Amino acid sequence: MKIVLLEPLAISKEILNSLASKLKDMGHEFIAYDTVEKDTEALKKRAENADILMIANNPLNGDVIRSVENLKYIAVAFTGVDHVDKEACKERGIKVSNAQGYATEAVAELTIGMILSLLRNVIKCDEVTRKEGTKVGLVGSELNGKTVGIVGTGAIGLRTAEILKAFNCKLLGYNRSQSERAKELGIEYVTLEELLSKSDIVSLHVPLNDATKGLINKERISLMKKSAILINVARGPVVDSEALAEALNNGDIAGAGIDVFEIEPPIKSNHPLFSSRNTLVTPHVAFASEESMIKRANIEFDNVYSWINGEEKNIVM
């Protein structure tokens, strides 16, 4: 079989070669590209004659998928697969796997980092200190004892909750189904509306689908406390950015930490959240730690080996 890695996995060449050696030993052709390519025609050329495509989080559109005659399987080194054209895969009967679980620690830790940074005005304190300023107007609040609403109690939401327990936080949860582990952690399941109205901090950990697109809209943001902060390390379109920016600028909520946007970075400088009050933004980096990059590469290659051997592992489409 011909196996093509269409983009880099942010791991060293030594690790990549080690992971790929088994494929070569099995007699398969393996080609890896070390640059990101977004042009459709160029991607078609890279993917030509492949039986298996391996990608990370860059879009793989239907034109590319339909152009690869031998394509049978796509391995995605990412949790979400909404960047892969679902209809094209369905038409062709192409299986798609993900690398669920690789970034649980990384995303949970950045979530906590954003919360603490916003509560204690870390960015503003740094700026003022460098300008010979003082703490005047920058005295923040503690995370200890706050009510945190976890929207989405999957692996990342639950790991975030575990860390928050160390801060003596009261935990509210919203999810389509209730988790026994969540209950063990003391998470109280409530409606989304109740969670938004009672939480000091709202942290989003849901996948992007028809049910979650625009989940946090103007009406729901209006339910939040004026002192509340919103953290989105999930998917950009889960939140109405313009409505959030308006609420922040009007003082309807106190702050926001945003790692994800409607598109992948780079984000245009005129994005509404770039000029909104007390907003911490990062370039979709929550999932990306040295440890998580190695973990996801291992999971992706293991998925490929399993599929070649007739075992479907982590299949999501």
C-alpha positions as YAML, in Angstrom:
chain: A
units: angstrom
residues:
- id: 1
  name: MET
  ca: [0.00, 0.00, 0.00]
- id: 2
  name: LYS
  ca: [0.97, 3.62, -0.50]
- id: 3
  name: ILE
  ca: [0.67, 5.68, 2.68]
- id: 4
  name: VAL
  ca: [1.07, 9.46, 2.53]
- id: 5
  name: LEU
  ca: [1.47, 11.83, 5.48]
- id: 6
  name: LEU
  ca: [0.22, 15.08, 3.95]
- id: 7
  name: GLU
  ca: [1.55, 17.45, 6.62]
- id: 8
  name: PRO
  ca: [4.06, 17.52, 9.48]
- id: 9
  name: LEU
  ca: [3.11, 16.15, 12.89]
- id: 10
  name: ALA
  ca: [5.34, 18.51, 14.92]
- id: 11
  name: ILE
  ca: [7.65, 15.69, 16.00]
- id: 12
  name: SER
  ca: [11.34, 15.12, 15.32]
- id: 13
  name: LYS
  ca: [12.55, 13.27, 12.24]
- id: 14
  name: GLU
  ca: [13.96, 10.60, 14.52]
- id: 15
  name: ILE
  ca: [10.58, 9.90, 16.10]
- id: 16
  name: LEU
  ca: [8.82, 9.99, 12.72]
- id: 17
  name: ASN
  ca: [11.31, 7.57, 11.19]
- id: 18
  name: SER
  ca: [10.97, 5.25, 14.15]
- id: 19
  name: LEU
  ca: [7.17, 5.21, 13.88]
- id: 20
  name: ALA
  ca: [7.26, 4.74, 10.09]
- id: 21
  name: SER
  ca: [9.90, 2.01, 10.08]
- id: 22
  name: LYS
  ca: [7.36, -0.71, 10.81]
- id: 23
  name: LEU
  ca: [5.32, 0.29, 7.74]
- id: 24
  name: LYS
  ca: [8.40, 0.09, 5.56]
- id: 25
  name: ASP
  ca: [9.38, -3.25, 7.10]
- id: 26
  name: MET
  ca: [5.92, -4.53, 6.18]
- id: 27
  name: GLY
  ca: [6.66, -3.62, 2.56]
- id: 28
  name: HIS
  ca: [4.48, -0.52, 2.33]
- id: 29
  name: GLU
  ca: [5.49, 2.72, 0.63]
- id: 30
  name: PHE
  ca: [5.53, 5.65, 3.05]
- id: 31
  name: ILE
  ca: [5.89, 9.29, 2.02]
- id: 32
  name: ALA
  ca: [5.92, 12.16, 4.52]
- id: 33
  name: TYR
  ca: [5.71, 15.88, 3.73]
- id: 34
  name: ASP
  ca: [7.28, 18.33, 6.15]
- id: 35
  name: THR
  ca: [5.37, 21.44, 5.06]
- id: 36
  name: VAL
  ca: [1.70, 22.40, 5.27]
- id: 37
  name: GLU
  ca: [0.00, 22.68, 1.89]
- id: 38
  name: LYS
  ca: [-3.45, 24.26, 1.53]
- id: 39
  name: ASP
  ca: [-3.77, 24.51, -2.25]
- id: 40
  name: THR
  ca: [-6.23, 21.90, -3.53]
- id: 41
  name: GLU
  ca: [-4.30, 21.01, -6.68]
- id: 42
  name: ALA
  ca: [-1.04, 20.69, -4.77]
- id: 43
  name: LEU
  ca: [-2.73, 18.42, -2.22]
- id: 44
  name: LYS
  ca: [-4.13, 16.27, -5.02]
- id: 45
  name: LYS
  ca: [-0.59, 15.83, -6.31]
- id: 46
  name: ARG
  ca: [0.71, 14.87, -2.88]
- id: 47
  name: ALA
  ca: [-2.11, 12.38, -2.33]
- id: 48
  name: GLU
  ca: [-1.94, 10.80, -5.79]
- id: 49
  name: ASN
  ca: [-2.32, 6.99, -5.79]
- id: 50
  name: ALA
  ca: [-2.43, 6.78, -1.99]
- id: 51
  name: ASP
  ca: [-4.34, 3.98, -0.28]
- id: 52
  name: ILE
  ca: [-4.06, 5.71, 3.10]
- id: 53
  name: LEU
  ca: [-3.79, 9.41, 3.90]
- id: 54
  name: MET
  ca: [-2.51, 10.70, 7.21]
- id: 55
  name: ILE
  ca: [-3.24, 14.28, 8.29]
- id: 56
  name: ALA
  ca: [-3.34, 16.46, 11.40]
- id: 57
  name: ASN
  ca: [-5.69, 19.45, 11.70]
- id: 58
  name: ASN
  ca: [-5.48, 21.12, 8.30]
- id: 59
  name: PRO
  ca: [-8.56, 20.90, 6.04]
- id: 60
  name: LEU
  ca: [-8.93, 17.99, 3.65]
- id: 61
  name: ASN
  ca: [-11.66, 18.93, 1.19]
- id: 62
  name: GLY
  ca: [-13.91, 16.78, -0.94]
- id: 63
  name: ASP
  ca: [-12.12, 17.57, -4.19]
- id: 64
  name: VAL
  ca: [-8.89, 16.11, -2.84]
- id: 65
  name: ILE
  ca: [-10.60, 13.05, -1.34]
- id: 66
  name: ARG
  ca: [-12.56, 12.30, -4.54]
- id: 67
  name: SER
  ca: [-9.43, 12.65, -6.68]
- id: 68
  name: VAL
  ca: [-7.54, 9.81, -4.96]
- id: 69
  name: GLU
  ca: [-8.84, 6.72, -6.72]
- id: 70
  name: ASN
  ca: [-7.24, 4.14, -4.42]
- id: 71
  name: LEU
  ca: [-8.05, 5.91, -1.16]
- id: 72
  name: LYS
  ca: [-9.61, 3.64, 1.45]
- id: 73
  name: TYR
  ca: [-8.73, 5.16, 4.82]
- id: 74
  name: ILE
  ca: [-7.82, 8.52, 6.40]
- id: 75
  name: ALA
  ca: [-6.01, 8.67, 9.74]
- id: 76
  name: VAL
  ca: [-6.40, 12.00, 11.51]
- id: 77
  name: ALA
  ca: [-3.94, 13.06, 14.22]
- id: 78
  name: PHE
  ca: [-6.55, 15.20, 15.94]
- id: 79
  name: THR
  ca: [-9.64, 14.71, 18.08]
- id: 80
  name: GLY
  ca: [-12.12, 16.59, 15.90]
- id: 81
  name: VAL
  ca: [-12.57, 15.53, 12.28]
- id: 82
  name: ASP
  ca: [-14.85, 18.33, 11.09]
- id: 83
  name: HIS
  ca: [-12.00, 19.52, 8.82]
- id: 84
  name: VAL
  ca: [-12.40, 16.34, 6.73]
- id: 85
  name: ASP
  ca: [-15.17, 16.37, 4.12]
- id: 86
  name: LYS
  ca: [-17.73, 13.97, 5.55]
- id: 87
  name: GLU
  ca: [-19.86, 13.66, 2.43]
- id: 88
  name: ALA
  ca: [-16.91, 12.77, 0.20]
- id: 89
  name: CYS
  ca: [-15.83, 10.05, 2.64]
- id: 90
  name: LYS
  ca: [-19.36, 8.71, 2.81]
- id: 91
  name: GLU
  ca: [-19.68, 8.63, -0.99]
- id: 92
  name: ARG
  ca: [-16.43, 6.69, -1.34]
- id: 93
  name: GLY
  ca: [-16.88, 4.45, 1.70]
- id: 94
  name: ILE
  ca: [-13.65, 5.79, 3.18]
- id: 95
  name: LYS
  ca: [-13.07, 5.11, 6.86]
- id: 96
  name: VAL
  ca: [-11.74, 7.90, 9.09]
- id: 97
  name: SER
  ca: [-10.05, 7.53, 12.50]
- id: 98
  name: ASN
  ca: [-9.05, 10.14, 15.05]
- id: 99
  name: ALA
  ca: [-6.48, 10.40, 17.86]
- id: 100
  name: GLN
  ca: [-8.88, 10.97, 20.70]
- id: 101
  name: GLY
  ca: [-7.26, 11.43, 24.08]
- id: 102
  name: TYR
  ca: [-3.85, 12.66, 22.98]
- id: 103
  name: ALA
  ca: [-4.37, 16.25, 24.16]
- id: 104
  name: THR
  ca: [-6.45, 15.77, 27.29]
- id: 105
  name: GLU
  ca: [-3.73, 17.00, 29.64]
- id: 106
  name: ALA
  ca: [-2.53, 19.80, 27.37]
- id: 107
  name: VAL
  ca: [-5.99, 21.31, 26.82]
- id: 108
  name: ALA
  ca: [-7.01, 21.00, 30.46]
- id: 109
  name: GLU
  ca: [-3.81, 22.69, 31.61]
- id: 110
  name: LEU
  ca: [-4.18, 25.64, 29.21]
- id: 111
  name: THR
  ca: [-7.78, 26.01, 30.35]
- id: 112
  name: ILE
  ca: [-6.61, 26.42, 33.94]
- id: 113
  name: GLY
  ca: [-3.84, 28.76, 32.81]
- id: 114
  name: MET
  ca: [-6.33, 31.00, 31.01]
- id: 115
  name: ILE
  ca: [-8.67, 31.08, 34.00]
- id: 116
  name: LEU
  ca: [-5.89, 32.06, 36.40]
- id: 117
  name: SER
  ca: [-4.47, 34.62, 34.00]
- id: 118
  name: LEU
  ca: [-7.83, 36.34, 33.59]
- id: 119
  name: LEU
  ca: [-8.76, 36.22, 37.27]
- id: 120
  name: ARG
  ca: [-5.40, 37.68, 38.34]
- id: 121
  name: ASN
  ca: [-4.92, 40.08, 35.38]
- id: 122
  name: VAL
  ca: [-1.56, 38.49, 34.57]
- id: 123
  name: ILE
  ca: [-1.17, 40.01, 31.08]
- id: 124
  name: LYS
  ca: [-2.11, 43.51, 32.24]
- id: 125
  name: CYS
  ca: [0.13, 43.21, 35.31]
- id: 126
  name: ASP
  ca: [3.06, 42.33, 33.07]
- id: 127
  name: GLU
  ca: [2.39, 45.32, 30.81]
- id: 128
  name: VAL
  ca: [2.02, 47.77, 33.72]
- id: 129
  name: THR
  ca: [5.10, 46.51, 35.56]
- id: 130
  name: ARG
  ca: [7.24, 47.06, 32.45]
- id: 131
  name: LYS
  ca: [5.99, 50.66, 32.35]
- id: 132
  name: GLU
  ca: [6.98, 51.34, 35.98]
- id: 133
  name: GLY
  ca: [3.39, 50.98, 37.15]
- id: 134
  name: THR
  ca: [1.78, 49.45, 40.24]
- id: 135
  name: LYS
  ca: [-1.07, 47.10, 41.13]
- id: 136
  name: VAL
  ca: [-3.63, 49.94, 41.18]
- id: 137
  name: GLY
  ca: [-6.76, 48.73, 39.38]
- id: 138
  name: LEU
  ca: [-5.29, 45.28, 38.83]
- id: 139
  name: VAL
  ca: [-6.19, 43.46, 42.04]
- id: 140
  name: GLY
  ca: [-7.90, 40.29, 40.82]
- id: 141
  name: SER
  ca: [-9.82, 37.46, 42.44]
- id: 142
  name: GLU
  ca: [-9.05, 33.91, 43.48]
- id: 143
  name: LEU
  ca: [-10.13, 30.74, 41.73]
- id: 144
  name: ASN
  ca: [-10.61, 29.07, 45.09]
- id: 145
  name: GLY
  ca: [-14.29, 28.45, 45.80]
- id: 146
  name: LYS
  ca: [-15.58, 29.71, 42.46]
- id: 147
  name: THR
  ca: [-18.45, 28.00, 40.65]
- id: 148
  name: VAL
  ca: [-17.24, 26.60, 37.33]
- id: 149
  name: GLY
  ca: [-19.59, 25.39, 34.62]
- id: 150
  name: ILE
  ca: [-18.15, 22.61, 32.44]
- id: 151
  name: VAL
  ca: [-19.98, 22.48, 29.11]
- id: 152
  name: GLY
  ca: [-19.12, 19.04, 27.74]
- id: 153
  name: THR
  ca: [-18.06, 16.36, 30.21]
- id: 154
  name: GLY
  ca: [-15.96, 14.20, 27.93]
- id: 155
  name: ALA
  ca: [-12.34, 13.35, 28.72]
- id: 156
  name: ILE
  ca: [-11.04, 16.94, 28.54]
- id: 157
  name: GLY
  ca: [-13.94, 18.42, 30.47]
- id: 158
  name: LEU
  ca: [-13.52, 15.81, 33.20]
- id: 159
  name: ARG
  ca: [-9.74, 16.30, 33.43]
- id: 160
  name: THR
  ca: [-10.33, 20.05, 33.74]
- id: 161
  name: ALA
  ca: [-12.83, 19.33, 36.51]
- id: 162
  name: GLU
  ca: [-10.30, 17.13, 38.32]
- id: 163
  name: ILE
  ca: [-7.79, 19.98, 38.40]
- id: 164
  name: LEU
  ca: [-10.44, 22.47, 39.49]
- id: 165
  name: LYS
  ca: [-11.27, 20.24, 42.45]
- id: 166
  name: ALA
  ca: [-7.84, 21.14, 43.84]
- id: 167
  name: PHE
  ca: [-9.01, 24.77, 43.88]
- id: 168
  name: ASN
  ca: [-12.09, 23.87, 45.93]
- id: 169
  name: CYS
  ca: [-14.38, 24.86, 43.06]
- id: 170
  name: LYS
  ca: [-18.07, 24.04, 42.90]
- id: 171
  name: LEU
  ca: [-18.64, 22.21, 39.62]
- id: 172
  name: LEU
  ca: [-21.71, 22.38, 37.38]
- id: 173
  name: GLY
  ca: [-21.99, 20.31, 34.23]
- id: 174
  name: TYR
  ca: [-23.95, 20.25, 31.00]
- id: 175
  name: ASN
  ca: [-23.82, 17.34, 28.58]
- id: 176
  name: ARG
  ca: [-26.17, 15.30, 26.40]
- id: 177
  name: SER
  ca: [-25.55, 12.27, 28.62]
- id: 178
  name: GLN
  ca: [-24.48, 12.13, 32.24]
- id: 179
  name: SER
  ca: [-21.17, 10.58, 33.24]
- id: 180
  name: GLU
  ca: [-20.71, 8.52, 36.39]
- id: 181
  name: ARG
  ca: [-17.14, 9.81, 36.64]
- id: 182
  name: ALA
  ca: [-18.50, 13.36, 36.57]
- id: 183
  name: LYS
  ca: [-20.79, 12.57, 39.47]
- id: 184
  name: GLU
  ca: [-17.88, 11.04, 41.40]
- id: 185
  name: LEU
  ca: [-16.04, 14.34, 40.95]
- id: 186
  name: GLY
  ca: [-19.00, 16.18, 42.42]
- id: 187
  name: ILE
  ca: [-20.23, 17.69, 39.17]
- id: 188
  name: GLU
  ca: [-23.90, 18.64, 39.40]
- id: 189
  name: TYR
  ca: [-25.67, 18.30, 36.06]
- id: 190
  name: VAL
  ca: [-27.99, 21.20, 35.25]
- id: 191
  name: THR
  ca: [-29.54, 22.77, 32.17]
- id: 192
  name: LEU
  ca: [-27.28, 24.93, 30.02]
- id: 193
  name: GLU
  ca: [-29.28, 27.99, 31.02]
- id: 194
  name: GLU
  ca: [-28.85, 27.28, 34.73]
- id: 195
  name: LEU
  ca: [-25.14, 26.61, 34.27]
- id: 196
  name: LEU
  ca: [-24.64, 29.93, 32.48]
- id: 197
  name: SER
  ca: [-26.58, 31.93, 35.04]
- id: 198
  name: LYS
  ca: [-24.89, 30.40, 38.12]
- id: 199
  name: SER
  ca: [-21.27, 30.01, 37.01]
- id: 200
  name: ASP
  ca: [-18.40, 32.38, 37.76]
- id: 201
  name: ILE
  ca: [-16.46, 30.67, 35.00]
- id: 202
  name: VAL
  ca: [-17.85, 28.83, 31.98]
- id: 203
  name: SER
  ca: [-15.46, 26.45, 30.21]
- id: 204
  name: LEU
  ca: [-16.38, 24.92, 26.85]
- id: 205
  name: HIS
  ca: [-15.29, 21.37, 25.97]
- id: 206
  name: VAL
  ca: [-17.75, 20.21, 23.30]
- id: 207
  name: PRO
  ca: [-17.14, 18.95, 19.76]
- id: 208
  name: LEU
  ca: [-18.38, 20.94, 16.77]
- id: 209
  name: ASN
  ca: [-21.55, 19.53, 15.25]
- id: 210
  name: ASP
  ca: [-25.02, 20.71, 14.24]
- id: 211
  name: ALA
  ca: [-26.13, 20.79, 17.87]
- id: 212
  name: THR
  ca: [-23.18, 22.81, 19.18]
- id: 213
  name: LYS
  ca: [-22.62, 25.31, 16.35]
- id: 214
  name: GLY
  ca: [-23.61, 28.69, 17.78]
- id: 215
  name: LEU
  ca: [-24.38, 27.09, 21.14]
- id: 216
  name: ILE
  ca: [-23.10, 30.16, 23.01]
- id: 217
  name: ASN
  ca: [-25.06, 32.91, 21.29]
- id: 218
  name: LYS
  ca: [-26.18, 36.40, 22.25]
- id: 219
  name: GLU
  ca: [-29.21, 35.16, 24.18]
- id: 220
  name: ARG
  ca: [-27.21, 32.65, 26.20]
- id: 221
  name: ILE
  ca: [-24.34, 35.06, 26.87]
- id: 222
  name: SER
  ca: [-26.93, 37.45, 28.33]
- id: 223
  name: LEU
  ca: [-27.67, 34.83, 31.01]
- id: 224
  name: MET
  ca: [-24.14, 34.99, 32.40]
- id: 225
  name: LYS
  ca: [-23.08, 37.01, 35.43]
- id: 226
  name: LYS
  ca: [-21.43, 40.36, 34.79]
- id: 227
  name: SER
  ca: [-18.47, 39.06, 36.81]
- id: 228
  name: ALA
  ca: [-18.21, 35.81, 34.82]
- id: 229
  name: ILE
  ca: [-15.52, 34.76, 32.35]
- id: 230
  name: LEU
  ca: [-15.89, 32.43, 29.36]
- id: 231
  name: ILE
  ca: [-13.19, 30.01, 28.20]
- id: 232
  name: ASN
  ca: [-13.34, 28.44, 24.74]
- id: 233
  name: VAL
  ca: [-10.71, 25.79, 24.01]
- id: 234
  name: ALA
  ca: [-13.22, 23.64, 22.11]
- id: 235
  name: ARG
  ca: [-14.10, 24.78, 18.58]
- id: 236
  name: GLY
  ca: [-14.47, 28.33, 17.31]
- id: 237
  name: PRO
  ca: [-17.97, 28.18, 15.82]
- id: 238
  name: VAL
  ca: [-19.42, 26.98, 19.14]
- id: 239
  name: VAL
  ca: [-19.38, 30.67, 20.16]
- id: 240
  name: ASP
  ca: [-20.87, 33.66, 18.33]
- id: 241
  name: SER
  ca: [-17.73, 35.83, 18.33]
- id: 242
  name: GLU
  ca: [-19.51, 39.09, 17.52]
- id: 243
  name: ALA
  ca: [-22.04, 38.58, 20.30]
- id: 244
  name: LEU
  ca: [-19.25, 37.73, 22.74]
- id: 245
  name: ALA
  ca: [-17.21, 40.79, 21.75]
- id: 246
  name: GLU
  ca: [-20.26, 43.00, 22.20]
- id: 247
  name: ALA
  ca: [-20.95, 41.56, 25.65]
- id: 248
  name: LEU
  ca: [-17.32, 42.05, 26.70]
- id: 249
  name: ASN
  ca: [-17.18, 45.65, 25.47]
- id: 250
  name: ASN
  ca: [-20.50, 46.48, 27.17]
- id: 251
  name: GLY
  ca: [-19.32, 44.98, 30.46]
- id: 252
  name: ASP
  ca: [-22.05, 42.34, 30.35]
- id: 253
  name: ILE
  ca: [-19.42, 39.71, 31.23]
- id: 254
  name: ALA
  ca: [-15.98, 40.25, 32.76]
- id: 255
  name: GLY
  ca: [-13.60, 38.46, 30.41]
- id: 256
  name: ALA
  ca: [-12.88, 35.67, 27.97]
- id: 257
  name: GLY
  ca: [-10.09, 33.27, 27.08]
- id: 258
  name: ILE
  ca: [-10.26, 32.17, 23.44]
- id: 259
  name: ASP
  ca: [-8.00, 29.59, 21.81]
- id: 260
  name: VAL
  ca: [-10.18, 28.73, 18.81]
- id: 261
  name: PHE
  ca: [-11.80, 30.74, 16.05]
- id: 262
  name: GLU
  ca: [-14.06, 30.29, 13.03]
- id: 263
  name: ILE
  ca: [-10.99, 29.42, 10.96]
- id: 264
  name: GLU
  ca: [-7.51, 28.21, 11.78]
- id: 265
  name: PRO
  ca: [-4.87, 30.89, 12.52]
- id: 266
  name: PRO
  ca: [-3.53, 33.16, 11.25]
- id: 267
  name: ILE
  ca: [-6.62, 35.24, 12.10]
- id: 268
  name: LYS
  ca: [-7.18, 38.64, 10.48]
- id: 269
  name: SER
  ca: [-6.36, 41.53, 12.80]
- id: 270
  name: ASN
  ca: [-9.90, 42.94, 12.49]
- id: 271
  name: HIS
  ca: [-11.46, 39.94, 14.26]
- id: 272
  name: PRO
  ca: [-13.99, 41.32, 16.78]
- id: 273
  name: LEU
  ca: [-12.38, 39.53, 19.75]
- id: 274
  name: PHE
  ca: [-9.02, 41.18, 19.10]
- id: 275
  name: SER
  ca: [-10.41, 44.53, 20.17]
- id: 276
  name: SER
  ca: [-12.79, 43.36, 22.88]
- id: 277
  name: ARG
  ca: [-12.30, 44.19, 26.54]
- id: 278
  name: ASN
  ca: [-10.34, 41.85, 28.83]
- id: 279
  name: THR
  ca: [-9.91, 39.11, 26.24]
- id: 280
  name: LEU
  ca: [-7.00, 36.67, 26.23]
- id: 281
  name: VAL
  ca: [-6.43, 35.05, 22.82]
- id: 282
  name: THR
  ca: [-4.09, 32.25, 21.76]
- id: 283
  name: PRO
  ca: [-3.52, 30.76, 18.27]
- id: 284
  name: HIS
  ca: [-5.21, 27.35, 18.69]
- id: 285
  name: VAL
  ca: [-2.38, 26.08, 20.85]
- id: 286
  name: ALA
  ca: [-4.27, 24.28, 23.65]
- id: 287
  name: PHE
  ca: [-3.69, 20.83, 22.18]
- id: 288
  name: ALA
  ca: [-0.04, 21.47, 21.32]
- id: 289
  name: SER
  ca: [2.54, 20.47, 23.89]
- id: 290
  name: GLU
  ca: [5.73, 18.54, 23.24]
- id: 291
  name: GLU
  ca: [4.23, 15.56, 25.03]
- id: 292
  name: SER
  ca: [0.87, 15.67, 23.24]
- id: 293
  name: MET
  ca: [2.47, 15.88, 19.79]
- id: 294
  name: ILE
  ca: [4.39, 12.69, 20.42]
- id: 295
  name: LYS
  ca: [1.32, 11.02, 21.89]
- id: 296
  name: ARG
  ca: [-0.89, 11.85, 18.92]
- id: 297
  name: ALA
  ca: [1.71, 10.63, 16.42]
- id: 298
  name: ASN
  ca: [1.89, 7.32, 18.25]
- id: 299
  name: ILE
  ca: [-1.91, 7.02, 18.25]
- id: 300
  name: GLU
  ca: [-2.17, 7.88, 14.55]
- id: 301
  name: PHE
  ca: [0.44, 5.34, 13.48]
- id: 302
  name: ASP
  ca: [-1.09, 2.71, 15.76]
- id: 303
  name: ASN
  ca: [-4.46, 3.37, 14.09]
- id: 304
  name: VAL
  ca: [-2.86, 2.84, 10.68]
- id: 305
  name: TYR
  ca: [-1.16, -0.40, 11.71]
- id: 306
  name: SER
  ca: [-4.43, -1.65, 13.17]
- id: 307
  name: TRP
  ca: [-6.41, -0.80, 10.03]
- id: 308
  name: ILE
  ca: [-3.87, -2.55, 7.79]
- id: 309
  name: ASN
  ca: [-4.21, -5.63, 10.01]
- id: 310
  name: GLY
  ca: [-8.00, -5.60, 9.69]
- id: 311
  name: GLU
  ca: [-8.77, -4.03, 13.07]
- id: 312
  name: GLU
  ca: [-10.74, -0.79, 13.07]
- id: 313
  name: LYS
  ca: [-9.45, 1.39, 15.91]
- id: 314
  name: ASN
  ca: [-10.77, 4.87, 16.80]
- id: 315
  name: ILE
  ca: [-13.01, 4.94, 13.72]
- id: 316
  name: VAL
  ca: [-15.28, 8.01, 13.82]
- id: 317
  name: MET
  ca: [-16.64, 8.00, 10.24]
...
